[in-house]
Amino acid sequence: MHTLVSVPYYDAVFAAGLLPEARSLYEQARRAARSVAELSAVCGISLGVTRVVVDDLAATDRLLVHS
């Protein structure tokens, strides 16, 4: 099973303050619910780093993790 993530509400000011890797993931997840693996591939970021960034964004309620 693949974990899906999405952005419940997009905040351009928040996005502008993110590091490039986090911004890329945030921007891609806002377009549609995507799997963590898909985000990793689309953004060209390793799966391990993607998981850490997803966890960080989810902890701030900027990213919604769908179970």
BELFEN-V131803 format. One line per field, one symbol per residue. phi: phi as a letter, one per 30 degrees, with the letter a starting at -180 (. if undefined). psi: psi as a letter, one per 40 degrees, with the letter a starting at -180 (. if undefined). burial: # if it has 16 or more other ideal C-beta (glycine too) atoms within 10 Angstrom, else .. A space follows every 50 residues. Layout:
phi: ???
psi: ???
burial: ???
This chain:
phi: .cdcbacdadbdddeddddedddddddddddadbddddeedddiceddde dddddddddcicbcccc
psi: ihhiiihdhhhdddddeiiddddddddddddihiidddddddefiidddd dddddddddefehhhh.
burial: ...##.#......##..#..######.###...#.#.###..#.#....# #.##..#....##....
